[in-house]
Structure formats: structure tokens, C-alpha cells
């Protein structure tokens, strides 16, 4: 699994910032595309950083279990 360049905490913080600031400005500040922020928002809107971390752990466990079956 590819390691992203942003931590879960950073992604959640960017999503929260996007609630108050234009996505285009935020994208330029952080060096990501606007579409990436929209994708993160769609996928992780109601999550806190600890929730995102747990979600990734569960996805990794599911992927491993799927390979064994």
C-alpha cells in the first residue's frame, strides 16, 4: 500500500479548513489538486484523525484476509 505524503491528521485538518476557505486557495497552499480535496471531503467528511487511522487499519486487514481466502 502506498504511503501518502500527508498524515491522517493533516488530511482531516485540510478538510476542516475547506469548510471555511475556498478549496482553490487551500489546494494552492498545500500543493494538492482541488479534486483531491473534494475526494478527501467526500470520503472522510465526518471523521476525526483517529477514525481515519482506524479505517486504514481495517482496510489493510481486509486486504490481507482477502489474499488468504
mmCIF file as Biopython writes it, N, C-alpha, C and O atoms, coordinates in Angstrom:
data_model
#
loop_
_atom_site.group_PDB
_atom_site.id
_atom_site.type_symbol
_atom_site.label_atom_id
_atom_site.label_alt_id
_atom_site.label_comp_id
_atom_site.label_asym_id
_atom_site.label_entity_id
_atom_site.label_seq_id
_atom_site.pdbx_PDB_ins_code
_atom_site.Cartn_x
_atom_site.Cartn_y
_atom_site.Cartn_z
_atom_site.occupancy
_atom_site.B_iso_or_equiv
_atom_site.auth_seq_id
_atom_site.auth_asym_id
_atom_site.pdbx_PDB_model_num
ATOM 1   N N  . UNK A ? 1  ? 0.833   -1.170  0.000  1.0 0.0 1  A 1 
ATOM 2   C CA . UNK A ? 1  ? 0.000   0.000   0.000  1.0 0.0 1  A 1 
ATOM 3   C C  . UNK A ? 1  ? 0.883   1.241   0.000  1.0 0.0 1  A 1 
ATOM 4   O O  . UNK A ? 1  ? 1.860   1.312   0.746  1.0 0.0 1  A 1 
ATOM 5   N N  . UNK A ? 2  ? 0.551   2.190   -0.811 1.0 0.0 2  A 1 
ATOM 6   C CA . UNK A ? 2  ? 1.357   3.384   -0.965 1.0 0.0 2  A 1 
ATOM 7   C C  . UNK A ? 2  ? 1.150   4.332   0.208  1.0 0.0 2  A 1 
ATOM 8   O O  . UNK A ? 2  ? 0.016   4.579   0.619  1.0 0.0 2  A 1 
ATOM 9   N N  . UNK A ? 3  ? 2.231   4.856   0.739  1.0 0.0 3  A 1 
ATOM 10  C CA . UNK A ? 3  ? 2.166   5.819   1.831  1.0 0.0 3  A 1 
ATOM 11  C C  . UNK A ? 3  ? 1.974   7.204   1.242  1.0 0.0 3  A 1 
ATOM 12  O O  . UNK A ? 3  ? 2.755   7.633   0.393  1.0 0.0 3  A 1 
ATOM 13  N N  . UNK A ? 4  ? 0.942   7.904   1.685  1.0 0.0 4  A 1 
ATOM 14  C CA . UNK A ? 4  ? 0.670   9.247   1.201  1.0 0.0 4  A 1 
ATOM 15  C C  . UNK A ? 4  ? 1.655   10.246  1.762  1.0 0.0 4  A 1 
ATOM 16  O O  . UNK A ? 4  ? 2.409   9.950   2.689  1.0 0.0 4  A 1 
ATOM 17  N N  . UNK A ? 5  ? 1.638   11.424  1.190  1.0 0.0 5  A 1 
ATOM 18  C CA . UNK A ? 5  ? 2.579   12.409  1.689  1.0 0.0 5  A 1 
ATOM 19  C C  . UNK A ? 5  ? 1.994   13.231  2.826  1.0 0.0 5  A 1 
ATOM 20  O O  . UNK A ? 5  ? 2.702   14.023  3.448  1.0 0.0 5  A 1 
ATOM 21  N N  . UNK A ? 6  ? 0.709   13.049  3.102  1.0 0.0 6  A 1 
ATOM 22  C CA . UNK A ? 6  ? 0.055   13.732  4.203  1.0 0.0 6  A 1 
ATOM 23  C C  . UNK A ? 6  ? -0.415  12.710  5.231  1.0 0.0 6  A 1 
ATOM 24  O O  . UNK A ? 6  ? -0.880  11.628  4.873  1.0 0.0 6  A 1 
ATOM 25  N N  . UNK A ? 7  ? -0.291  13.055  6.500  1.0 0.0 7  A 1 
ATOM 26  C CA . UNK A ? 7  ? -0.786  12.175  7.555  1.0 0.0 7  A 1 
ATOM 27  C C  . UNK A ? 7  ? -2.302  12.319  7.648  1.0 0.0 7  A 1 
ATOM 28  O O  . UNK A ? 7  ? -2.897  13.236  7.083  1.0 0.0 7  A 1 
ATOM 29  N N  . UNK A ? 8  ? -2.899  11.394  8.370  1.0 0.0 8  A 1 
ATOM 30  C CA . UNK A ? 8  ? -4.347  11.451  8.563  1.0 0.0 8  A 1 
ATOM 31  C C  . UNK A ? 8  ? -4.758  12.757  9.228  1.0 0.0 8  A 1 
ATOM 32  O O  . UNK A ? 8  ? -5.780  13.349  8.880  1.0 0.0 8  A 1 
ATOM 33  N N  . UNK A ? 9  ? -3.952  13.199  10.189 1.0 0.0 9  A 1 
ATOM 34  C CA . UNK A ? 9  ? -4.251  14.437  10.896 1.0 0.0 9  A 1 
ATOM 35  C C  . UNK A ? 9  ? -4.239  15.630  9.943  1.0 0.0 9  A 1 
ATOM 36  O O  . UNK A ? 9  ? -5.097  16.509  10.029 1.0 0.0 9  A 1 
ATOM 37  N N  . UNK A ? 10 ? -3.269  15.656  9.041  1.0 0.0 10 A 1 
ATOM 38  C CA . UNK A ? 10 ? -3.170  16.746  8.073  1.0 0.0 10 A 1 
ATOM 39  C C  . UNK A ? 10 ? -4.355  16.747  7.110  1.0 0.0 10 A 1 
ATOM 40  O O  . UNK A ? 10 ? -4.890  17.805  6.780  1.0 0.0 10 A 1 
ATOM 41  N N  . UNK A ? 11 ? -4.758  15.578  6.667  1.0 0.0 11 A 1 
ATOM 42  C CA . UNK A ? 11 ? -5.894  15.477  5.737  1.0 0.0 11 A 1 
ATOM 43  C C  . UNK A ? 11 ? -7.163  15.967  6.410  1.0 0.0 11 A 1 
ATOM 44  O O  . UNK A ? 11 ? -7.916  16.747  5.826  1.0 0.0 11 A 1 
ATOM 45  N N  . UNK A ? 12 ? -7.406  15.514  7.637  1.0 0.0 12 A 1 
ATOM 46  C CA . UNK A ? 12 ? -8.604  15.945  8.357  1.0 0.0 12 A 1 
ATOM 47  C C  . UNK A ? 12 ? -8.559  17.452  8.591  1.0 0.0 12 A 1 
ATOM 48  O O  . UNK A ? 12 ? -9.583  18.125  8.474  1.0 0.0 12 A 1 
ATOM 49  N N  . UNK A ? 13 ? -7.391  17.987  8.919  1.0 0.0 13 A 1 
ATOM 50  C CA . UNK A ? 13 ? -7.260  19.430  9.127  1.0 0.0 13 A 1 
ATOM 51  C C  . UNK A ? 13 ? -7.564  20.191  7.833  1.0 0.0 13 A 1 
ATOM 52  O O  . UNK A ? 13 ? -8.219  21.233  7.870  1.0 0.0 13 A 1 
ATOM 53  N N  . UNK A ? 14 ? -7.100  19.684  6.704  1.0 0.0 14 A 1 
ATOM 54  C CA . UNK A ? 14 ? -7.379  20.336  5.418  1.0 0.0 14 A 1 
ATOM 55  C C  . UNK A ? 14 ? -8.871  20.311  5.103  1.0 0.0 14 A 1 
ATOM 56  O O  . UNK A ? 14 ? -9.413  21.287  4.585  1.0 0.0 14 A 1 
ATOM 57  N N  . UNK A ? 15 ? -9.531  19.210  5.411  1.0 0.0 15 A 1 
ATOM 58  C CA . UNK A ? 15 ? -10.971 19.121  5.180  1.0 0.0 15 A 1 
ATOM 59  C C  . UNK A ? 15 ? -11.697 20.156  6.033  1.0 0.0 15 A 1 
ATOM 60  O O  . UNK A ? 15 ? -12.628 20.810  5.562  1.0 0.0 15 A 1 
ATOM 61  N N  . UNK A ? 16 ? -11.275 20.303  7.281  1.0 0.0 16 A 1 
ATOM 62  C CA . UNK A ? 16 ? -11.893 21.302  8.166  1.0 0.0 16 A 1 
ATOM 63  C C  . UNK A ? 16 ? -11.636 22.717  7.649  1.0 0.0 16 A 1 
ATOM 64  O O  . UNK A ? 16 ? -12.525 23.567  7.697  1.0 0.0 16 A 1 
ATOM 65  N N  . UNK A ? 17 ? -10.421 22.972  7.153  1.0 0.0 17 A 1 
ATOM 66  C CA . UNK A ? 17 ? -10.104 24.276  6.573  1.0 0.0 17 A 1 
ATOM 67  C C  . UNK A ? 17 ? -10.969 24.562  5.356  1.0 0.0 17 A 1 
ATOM 68  O O  . UNK A ? 17 ? -11.386 25.699  5.133  1.0 0.0 17 A 1 
ATOM 69  N N  . UNK A ? 18 ? -11.236 23.529  4.571  1.0 0.0 18 A 1 
ATOM 70  C CA . UNK A ? 18 ? -12.027 23.693  3.348  1.0 0.0 18 A 1 
ATOM 71  C C  . UNK A ? 18 ? -13.455 24.104  3.661  1.0 0.0 18 A 1 
ATOM 72  O O  . UNK A ? 18 ? -14.147 24.639  2.795  1.0 0.0 18 A 1 
ATOM 73  N N  . UNK A ? 19 ? -13.909 23.863  4.885  1.0 0.0 19 A 1 
ATOM 74  C CA . UNK A ? 19 ? -15.245 24.304  5.282  1.0 0.0 19 A 1 
ATOM 75  C C  . UNK A ? 19 ? -15.308 25.828  5.411  1.0 0.0 19 A 1 
ATOM 76  O O  . UNK A ? 19 ? -16.377 26.421  5.267  1.0 0.0 19 A 1 
ATOM 77  N N  . UNK A ? 20 ? -14.169 26.454  5.680  1.0 0.0 20 A 1 
ATOM 78  C CA . UNK A ? 20 ? -14.127 27.905  5.922  1.0 0.0 20 A 1 
ATOM 79  C C  . UNK A ? 20 ? -13.465 28.690  4.795  1.0 0.0 20 A 1 
ATOM 80  O O  . UNK A ? 20 ? -13.639 29.906  4.708  1.0 0.0 20 A 1 
ATOM 81  N N  . UNK A ? 21 ? -12.719 28.026  3.944  1.0 0.0 21 A 1 
ATOM 82  C CA . UNK A ? 21 ? -11.931 28.695  2.921  1.0 0.0 21 A 1 
ATOM 83  C C  . UNK A ? 21 ? -12.223 28.060  1.559  1.0 0.0 21 A 1 
ATOM 84  O O  . UNK A ? 21 ? -12.645 26.906  1.480  1.0 0.0 21 A 1 
ATOM 85  N N  . UNK A ? 22 ? -11.998 28.811  0.512  1.0 0.0 22 A 1 
ATOM 86  C CA . UNK A ? 22 ? -12.201 28.276  -0.837 1.0 0.0 22 A 1 
ATOM 87  C C  . UNK A ? 22 ? -11.232 27.127  -1.095 1.0 0.0 22 A 1 
ATOM 88  O O  . UNK A ? 22 ? -10.057 27.188  -0.732 1.0 0.0 22 A 1 
ATOM 89  N N  . UNK A ? 23 ? -11.741 26.104  -1.715 1.0 0.0 23 A 1 
ATOM 90  C CA . UNK A ? 23 ? -10.929 24.917  -1.990 1.0 0.0 23 A 1 
ATOM 91  C C  . UNK A ? 23 ? -9.760  25.254  -2.909 1.0 0.0 23 A 1 
ATOM 92  O O  . UNK A ? 23 ? -8.675  24.695  -2.750 1.0 0.0 23 A 1 
ATOM 93  N N  . UNK A ? 24 ? -9.959  26.154  -3.861 1.0 0.0 24 A 1 
ATOM 94  C CA . UNK A ? 24 ? -8.875  26.500  -4.782 1.0 0.0 24 A 1 
ATOM 95  C C  . UNK A ? 24 ? -7.703  27.145  -4.046 1.0 0.0 24 A 1 
ATOM 96  O O  . UNK A ? 24 ? -6.546  26.859  -4.356 1.0 0.0 24 A 1 
ATOM 97  N N  . UNK A ? 25 ? -7.990  28.004  -3.083 1.0 0.0 25 A 1 
ATOM 98  C CA . UNK A ? 25 ? -6.930  28.648  -2.299 1.0 0.0 25 A 1 
ATOM 99  C C  . UNK A ? 25 ? -6.221  27.611  -1.436 1.0 0.0 25 A 1 
ATOM 100 O O  . UNK A ? 25 ? -4.993  27.595  -1.352 1.0 0.0 25 A 1 
ATOM 101 N N  . UNK A ? 26 ? -6.988  26.764  -0.811 1.0 0.0 26 A 1 
ATOM 102 C CA . UNK A ? 26 ? -6.439  25.726  0.048  1.0 0.0 26 A 1 
ATOM 103 C C  . UNK A ? 26 ? -5.548  24.763  -0.745 1.0 0.0 26 A 1 
ATOM 104 O O  . UNK A ? 26 ? -4.478  24.368  -0.283 1.0 0.0 26 A 1 
ATOM 105 N N  . UNK A ? 27 ? -6.002  24.396  -1.932 1.0 0.0 27 A 1 
ATOM 106 C CA . UNK A ? 27 ? -5.226  23.483  -2.775 1.0 0.0 27 A 1 
ATOM 107 C C  . UNK A ? 27 ? -3.875  24.090  -3.139 1.0 0.0 27 A 1 
ATOM 108 O O  . UNK A ? 27 ? -2.858  23.396  -3.113 1.0 0.0 27 A 1 
ATOM 109 N N  . UNK A ? 28 ? -3.855  25.355  -3.472 1.0 0.0 28 A 1 
ATOM 110 C CA . UNK A ? 28 ? -2.587  26.019  -3.810 1.0 0.0 28 A 1 
ATOM 111 C C  . UNK A ? 28 ? -1.667  26.093  -2.598 1.0 0.0 28 A 1 
ATOM 112 O O  . UNK A ? 28 ? -0.458  25.896  -2.726 1.0 0.0 28 A 1 
ATOM 113 N N  . UNK A ? 29 ? -2.219  26.373  -1.436 1.0 0.0 29 A 1 
ATOM 114 C CA . UNK A ? 29 ? -1.412  26.469  -0.221 1.0 0.0 29 A 1 
ATOM 115 C C  . UNK A ? 29 ? -0.711  25.153  0.107  1.0 0.0 29 A 1 
ATOM 116 O O  . UNK A ? 29 ? 0.441   25.148  0.540  1.0 0.0 29 A 1 
ATOM 117 N N  . UNK A ? 30 ? -1.401  24.054  -0.099 1.0 0.0 30 A 1 
ATOM 118 C CA . UNK A ? 30 ? -0.868  22.748  0.293  1.0 0.0 30 A 1 
ATOM 119 C C  . UNK A ? 30 ? -0.266  21.966  -0.867 1.0 0.0 30 A 1 
ATOM 120 O O  . UNK A ? 30 ? 0.292   20.888  -0.659 1.0 0.0 30 A 1 
ATOM 121 N N  . UNK A ? 31 ? -0.370  22.487  -2.072 1.0 0.0 31 A 1 
ATOM 122 C CA . UNK A ? 31 ? 0.237   21.819  -3.216 1.0 0.0 31 A 1 
ATOM 123 C C  . UNK A ? 31 ? -0.470  20.548  -3.646 1.0 0.0 31 A 1 
ATOM 124 O O  . UNK A ? 31 ? 0.171   19.591  -4.080 1.0 0.0 31 A 1 
ATOM 125 N N  . UNK A ? 32 ? -1.797  20.536  -3.524 1.0 0.0 32 A 1 
ATOM 126 C CA . UNK A ? 32 ? -2.585  19.401  -3.993 1.0 0.0 32 A 1 
ATOM 127 C C  . UNK A ? 32 ? -3.638  19.914  -4.955 1.0 0.0 32 A 1 
ATOM 128 O O  . UNK A ? 32 ? -3.891  21.116  -5.032 1.0 0.0 32 A 1 
ATOM 129 N N  . UNK A ? 33 ? -4.247  19.002  -5.683 1.0 0.0 33 A 1 
ATOM 130 C CA . UNK A ? 33 ? -5.286  19.418  -6.617 1.0 0.0 33 A 1 
ATOM 131 C C  . UNK A ? 33 ? -6.595  19.648  -5.872 1.0 0.0 33 A 1 
ATOM 132 O O  . UNK A ? 33 ? -6.822  19.092  -4.798 1.0 0.0 33 A 1 
ATOM 133 N N  . UNK A ? 34 ? -7.440  20.467  -6.456 1.0 0.0 34 A 1 
ATOM 134 C CA . UNK A ? 34 ? -8.759  20.705  -5.880 1.0 0.0 34 A 1 
ATOM 135 C C  . UNK A ? 34 ? -9.542  19.402  -5.816 1.0 0.0 34 A 1 
ATOM 136 O O  . UNK A ? 34 ? -10.244 19.135  -4.840 1.0 0.0 34 A 1 
ATOM 137 N N  . UNK A ? 35 ? -9.417  18.597  -6.860 1.0 0.0 35 A 1 
ATOM 138 C CA . UNK A ? 35 ? -10.146 17.330  -6.903 1.0 0.0 35 A 1 
ATOM 139 C C  . UNK A ? 35 ? -9.747  16.422  -5.746 1.0 0.0 35 A 1 
ATOM 140 O O  . UNK A ? 35 ? -10.592 15.720  -5.190 1.0 0.0 35 A 1 
ATOM 141 N N  . UNK A ? 36 ? -8.473  16.429  -5.380 1.0 0.0 36 A 1 
ATOM 142 C CA . UNK A ? 36 ? -8.005  15.610  -4.251 1.0 0.0 36 A 1 
ATOM 143 C C  . UNK A ? 36 ? -8.721  16.032  -2.969 1.0 0.0 36 A 1 
ATOM 144 O O  . UNK A ? 36 ? -9.142  15.178  -2.189 1.0 0.0 36 A 1 
ATOM 145 N N  . UNK A ? 37 ? -8.862  17.333  -2.746 1.0 0.0 37 A 1 
ATOM 146 C CA . UNK A ? 37 ? -9.542  17.818  -1.541 1.0 0.0 37 A 1 
ATOM 147 C C  . UNK A ? 37 ? -11.007 17.408  -1.563 1.0 0.0 37 A 1 
ATOM 148 O O  . UNK A ? 37 ? -11.548 16.978  -0.545 1.0 0.0 37 A 1 
ATOM 149 N N  . UNK A ? 38 ? -11.651 17.540  -2.721 1.0 0.0 38 A 1 
ATOM 150 C CA . UNK A ? 38 ? -13.052 17.114  -2.828 1.0 0.0 38 A 1 
ATOM 151 C C  . UNK A ? 38 ? -13.193 15.616  -2.569 1.0 0.0 38 A 1 
ATOM 152 O O  . UNK A ? 38 ? -14.151 15.185  -1.927 1.0 0.0 38 A 1 
ATOM 153 N N  . UNK A ? 39 ? -12.253 14.831  -3.059 1.0 0.0 39 A 1 
ATOM 154 C CA . UNK A ? 39 ? -12.279 13.381  -2.843 1.0 0.0 39 A 1 
ATOM 155 C C  . UNK A ? 39 ? -12.121 13.060  -1.364 1.0 0.0 39 A 1 
ATOM 156 O O  . UNK A ? 39 ? -12.859 12.244  -0.813 1.0 0.0 39 A 1 
ATOM 157 N N  . UNK A ? 40 ? -11.145 13.714  -0.722 1.0 0.0 40 A 1 
ATOM 158 C CA . UNK A ? 40 ? -10.962 13.516  0.718  1.0 0.0 40 A 1 
ATOM 159 C C  . UNK A ? 40 ? -12.224 13.900  1.476  1.0 0.0 40 A 1 
ATOM 160 O O  . UNK A ? 40 ? -12.657 13.185  2.380  1.0 0.0 40 A 1 
ATOM 161 N N  . UNK A ? 41 ? -12.808 15.027  1.107  1.0 0.0 41 A 1 
ATOM 162 C CA . UNK A ? 41 ? -14.008 15.509  1.794  1.0 0.0 41 A 1 
ATOM 163 C C  . UNK A ? 41 ? -15.144 14.504  1.659  1.0 0.0 41 A 1 
ATOM 164 O O  . UNK A ? 41 ? -15.849 14.213  2.625  1.0 0.0 41 A 1 
ATOM 165 N N  . UNK A ? 42 ? -15.312 13.978  0.449  1.0 0.0 42 A 1 
ATOM 166 C CA . UNK A ? 42 ? -16.387 13.017  0.205  1.0 0.0 42 A 1 
ATOM 167 C C  . UNK A ? 42 ? -16.174 11.741  1.016  1.0 0.0 42 A 1 
ATOM 168 O O  . UNK A ? 42 ? -17.123 11.174  1.558  1.0 0.0 42 A 1 
ATOM 169 N N  . UNK A ? 43 ? -14.941 11.304  1.093  1.0 0.0 43 A 1 
ATOM 170 C CA . UNK A ? 43 ? -14.643 10.029  1.746  1.0 0.0 43 A 1 
ATOM 171 C C  . UNK A ? 43 ? -14.540 10.150  3.266  1.0 0.0 43 A 1 
ATOM 172 O O  . UNK A ? 43 ? -14.910 9.225   3.990  1.0 0.0 43 A 1 
ATOM 173 N N  . UNK A ? 44 ? -14.034 11.293  3.752  1.0 0.0 44 A 1 
ATOM 174 C CA . UNK A ? 44 ? -13.699 11.400  5.168  1.0 0.0 44 A 1 
ATOM 175 C C  . UNK A ? 44 ? -14.417 12.531  5.884  1.0 0.0 44 A 1 
ATOM 176 O O  . UNK A ? 44 ? -13.935 13.009  6.911  1.0 0.0 44 A 1 
ATOM 177 N N  . UNK A ? 45 ? -15.546 12.966  5.371  1.0 0.0 45 A 1 
ATOM 178 C CA . UNK A ? 45 ? -16.215 14.167  5.875  1.0 0.0 45 A 1 
ATOM 179 C C  . UNK A ? 45 ? -16.486 14.145  7.371  1.0 0.0 45 A 1 
ATOM 180 O O  . UNK A ? 45 ? -16.176 15.129  8.043  1.0 0.0 45 A 1 
ATOM 181 N N  . UNK A ? 46 ? -17.036 13.100  7.920  1.0 0.0 46 A 1 
ATOM 182 C CA . UNK A ? 46 ? -17.426 13.094  9.321  1.0 0.0 46 A 1 
ATOM 183 C C  . UNK A ? 46 ? -16.397 12.491  10.257 1.0 0.0 46 A 1 
ATOM 184 O O  . UNK A ? 46 ? -16.690 12.265  11.431 1.0 0.0 46 A 1 
ATOM 185 N N  . UNK A ? 47 ? -15.216 12.230  9.768  1.0 0.0 47 A 1 
ATOM 186 C CA . UNK A ? 47 ? -14.213 11.531  10.556 1.0 0.0 47 A 1 
ATOM 187 C C  . UNK A ? 47 ? -13.291 12.480  11.306 1.0 0.0 47 A 1 
ATOM 188 O O  . UNK A ? 47 ? -13.066 13.619  10.896 1.0 0.0 47 A 1 
ATOM 189 N N  . UNK A ? 48 ? -12.769 11.980  12.407 1.0 0.0 48 A 1 
ATOM 190 C CA . UNK A ? 48 ? -11.657 12.613  13.105 1.0 0.0 48 A 1 
ATOM 191 C C  . UNK A ? 48 ? -10.397 11.855  12.692 1.0 0.0 48 A 1 
ATOM 192 O O  . UNK A ? 48 ? -10.480 10.797  12.068 1.0 0.0 48 A 1 
ATOM 193 N N  . UNK A ? 49 ? -9.233  12.400  13.041 1.0 0.0 49 A 1 
ATOM 194 C CA . UNK A ? 49 ? -7.974  11.777  12.620 1.0 0.0 49 A 1 
ATOM 195 C C  . UNK A ? 49 ? -7.862  10.344  13.138 1.0 0.0 49 A 1 
ATOM 196 O O  . UNK A ? 49 ? -7.390  9.471   12.411 1.0 0.0 49 A 1 
ATOM 197 N N  . UNK A ? 50 ? -8.284  10.082  14.373 1.0 0.0 50 A 1 
ATOM 198 C CA . UNK A ? 50 ? -8.187  8.725   14.922 1.0 0.0 50 A 1 
ATOM 199 C C  . UNK A ? 50 ? -9.111  7.759   14.173 1.0 0.0 50 A 1 
ATOM 200 O O  . UNK A ? 50 ? -8.785  6.584   14.008 1.0 0.0 50 A 1 
ATOM 201 N N  . UNK A ? 51 ? -10.266 8.264   13.720 1.0 0.0 51 A 1 
ATOM 202 C CA . UNK A ? 51 ? -11.185 7.438   12.939 1.0 0.0 51 A 1 
ATOM 203 C C  . UNK A ? 51 ? -10.563 7.048   11.601 1.0 0.0 51 A 1 
ATOM 204 O O  . UNK A ? 51 ? -10.713 5.913   11.149 1.0 0.0 51 A 1 
ATOM 205 N N  . UNK A ? 52 ? -9.875  7.977   10.978 1.0 0.0 52 A 1 
ATOM 206 C CA . UNK A ? 52 ? -9.235  7.715   9.689  1.0 0.0 52 A 1 
ATOM 207 C C  . UNK A ? 52 ? -8.139  6.675   9.860  1.0 0.0 52 A 1 
ATOM 208 O O  . UNK A ? 52 ? -7.999  5.767   9.041  1.0 0.0 52 A 1 
ATOM 209 N N  . UNK A ? 53 ? -7.365  6.813   10.929 1.0 0.0 53 A 1 
ATOM 210 C CA . UNK A ? 53 ? -6.296  5.862   11.198 1.0 0.0 53 A 1 
ATOM 211 C C  . UNK A ? 53 ? -6.870  4.447   11.351 1.0 0.0 53 A 1 
ATOM 212 O O  . UNK A ? 53 ? -6.325  3.489   10.803 1.0 0.0 53 A 1 
ATOM 213 N N  . UNK A ? 54 ? -7.962  4.325   12.093 1.0 0.0 54 A 1 
ATOM 214 C CA . UNK A ? 54 ? -8.596  3.021   12.309 1.0 0.0 54 A 1 
ATOM 215 C C  . UNK A ? 54 ? -9.168  2.461   11.002 1.0 0.0 54 A 1 
ATOM 216 O O  . UNK A ? 54 ? -9.077  1.260   10.746 1.0 0.0 54 A 1 
ATOM 217 N N  . UNK A ? 55 ? -9.750  3.321   10.187 1.0 0.0 55 A 1 
ATOM 218 C CA . UNK A ? 55 ? -10.279 2.906   8.893  1.0 0.0 55 A 1 
ATOM 219 C C  . UNK A ? 55 ? -9.174  2.312   8.026  1.0 0.0 55 A 1 
ATOM 220 O O  . UNK A ? 55 ? -9.367  1.267   7.405  1.0 0.0 55 A 1 
ATOM 221 N N  . UNK A ? 56 ? -8.035  2.962   7.980  1.0 0.0 56 A 1 
ATOM 222 C CA . UNK A ? 56 ? -6.913  2.449   7.177  1.0 0.0 56 A 1 
ATOM 223 C C  . UNK A ? 56 ? -6.430  1.092   7.703  1.0 0.0 56 A 1 
ATOM 224 O O  . UNK A ? 56 ? -6.087  0.205   6.922  1.0 0.0 56 A 1 
ATOM 225 N N  . UNK A ? 57 ? -6.407  0.939   9.035  1.0 0.0 57 A 1 
ATOM 226 C CA . UNK A ? 57 ? -6.006  -0.342  9.610  1.0 0.0 57 A 1 
ATOM 227 C C  . UNK A ? 57 ? -6.980  -1.447  9.201  1.0 0.0 57 A 1 
ATOM 228 O O  . UNK A ? 57 ? -6.566  -2.548  8.839  1.0 0.0 57 A 1 
ATOM 229 N N  . UNK A ? 58 ? -8.262  -1.144  9.263  1.0 0.0 58 A 1 
ATOM 230 C CA . UNK A ? 58 ? -9.265  -2.137  8.882  1.0 0.0 58 A 1 
ATOM 231 C C  . UNK A ? 58 ? -9.181  -2.490  7.406  1.0 0.0 58 A 1 
ATOM 232 O O  . UNK A ? 58 ? -9.331  -3.655  7.035  1.0 0.0 58 A 1 
ATOM 233 N N  . UNK A ? 59 ? -8.940  -1.483  6.553  1.0 0.0 59 A 1 
ATOM 234 C CA . UNK A ? 59 ? -8.780  -1.759  5.122  1.0 0.0 59 A 1 
ATOM 235 C C  . UNK A ? 59 ? -7.599  -2.653  4.862  1.0 0.0 59 A 1 
ATOM 236 O O  . UNK A ? 59 ? -7.667  -3.549  4.020  1.0 0.0 59 A 1 
ATOM 237 N N  . UNK A ? 60 ? -6.490  -2.417  5.591  1.0 0.0 60 A 1 
ATOM 238 C CA . UNK A ? 60 ? -5.300  -3.260  5.412  1.0 0.0 60 A 1 
ATOM 239 C C  . UNK A ? 60 ? -5.573  -4.684  5.878  1.0 0.0 60 A 1 
ATOM 240 O O  . UNK A ? 60 ? -5.148  -5.637  5.226  1.0 0.0 60 A 1 
ATOM 241 N N  . UNK A ? 61 ? -6.279  -4.843  7.002  1.0 0.0 61 A 1 
ATOM 242 C CA . UNK A ? 61 ? -6.629  -6.166  7.478  1.0 0.0 61 A 1 
ATOM 243 C C  . UNK A ? 61 ? -7.525  -6.903  6.499  1.0 0.0 61 A 1 
ATOM 244 O O  . UNK A ? 61 ? -7.344  -8.096  6.256  1.0 0.0 61 A 1 
ATOM 245 N N  . UNK A ? 62 ? -8.485  -6.195  5.942  1.0 0.0 62 A 1 
ATOM 246 C CA . UNK A ? 62 ? -9.401  -6.795  4.962  1.0 0.0 62 A 1 
ATOM 247 C C  . UNK A ? 62 ? -8.648  -7.224  3.708  1.0 0.0 62 A 1 
ATOM 248 O O  . UNK A ? 62 ? -8.932  -8.279  3.140  1.0 0.0 62 A 1 
ATOM 249 N N  . UNK A ? 63 ? -7.695  -6.414  3.279  1.0 0.0 63 A 1 
ATOM 250 C CA . UNK A ? 63 ? -6.912  -6.749  2.093  1.0 0.0 63 A 1 
ATOM 251 C C  . UNK A ? 63 ? -6.088  -8.021  2.333  1.0 0.0 63 A 1 
ATOM 252 O O  . UNK A ? 63 ? -5.990  -8.883  1.460  1.0 0.0 63 A 1 
ATOM 253 N N  . UNK A ? 64 ? -5.501  -8.123  3.525  1.0 0.0 64 A 1 
ATOM 254 C CA . UNK A ? 64 ? -4.720  -9.323  3.850  1.0 0.0 64 A 1 
ATOM 255 C C  . UNK A ? 64 ? -5.613  -10.552 3.922  1.0 0.0 64 A 1 
ATOM 256 O O  . UNK A ? 64 ? -5.241  -11.618 3.432  1.0 0.0 64 A 1 
ATOM 257 N N  . UNK A ? 65 ? -6.773  -10.415 4.521  1.0 0.0 65 A 1 
ATOM 258 C CA . UNK A ? 65 ? -7.701  -11.525 4.655  1.0 0.0 65 A 1 
ATOM 259 C C  . UNK A ? 65 ? -8.205  -11.964 3.281  1.0 0.0 65 A 1 
ATOM 260 O O  . UNK A ? 65 ? -8.427  -13.153 3.051  1.0 0.0 65 A 1 
ATOM 261 N N  . UNK A ? 66 ? -8.384  -11.025 2.385  1.0 0.0 66 A 1 
ATOM 262 C CA . UNK A ? 66 ? -8.855  -11.334 1.036  1.0 0.0 66 A 1 
ATOM 263 C C  . UNK A ? 66 ? -7.834  -12.121 0.252  1.0 0.0 66 A 1 
ATOM 264 O O  . UNK A ? 66 ? -8.199  -12.950 -0.582 1.0 0.0 66 A 1 
ATOM 265 N N  . UNK A ? 67 ? -6.568  -11.879 0.501  1.0 0.0 67 A 1 
ATOM 266 C CA . UNK A ? 67 ? -5.498  -12.607 -0.208 1.0 0.0 67 A 1 
ATOM 267 C C  . UNK A ? 67 ? -5.397  -14.039 0.280  1.0 0.0 67 A 1 
ATOM 268 O O  . UNK A ? 67 ? -5.018  -14.921 -0.492 1.0 0.0 67 A 1 
ATOM 269 N N  . UNK A ? 68 ? -5.721  -14.296 1.528  1.0 0.0 68 A 1 
ATOM 270 C CA . UNK A ? 68 ? -5.627  -15.642 2.084  1.0 0.0 68 A 1 
ATOM 271 C C  . UNK A ? 68 ? -6.785  -16.538 1.666  1.0 0.0 68 A 1 
ATOM 272 O O  . UNK A ? 68 ? -6.646  -17.761 1.634  1.0 0.0 68 A 1 
ATOM 273 N N  . UNK A ? 69 ? -7.887  -15.955 1.358  1.0 0.0 69 A 1 
ATOM 274 C CA . UNK A ? 69 ? -9.089  -16.761 1.068  1.0 0.0 69 A 1 
ATOM 275 C C  . UNK A ? 69 ? -9.005  -17.466 -0.256 1.0 0.0 69 A 1 
ATOM 276 O O  . UNK A ? 69 ? -9.935  -18.178 -0.636 1.0 0.0 69 A 1 
#
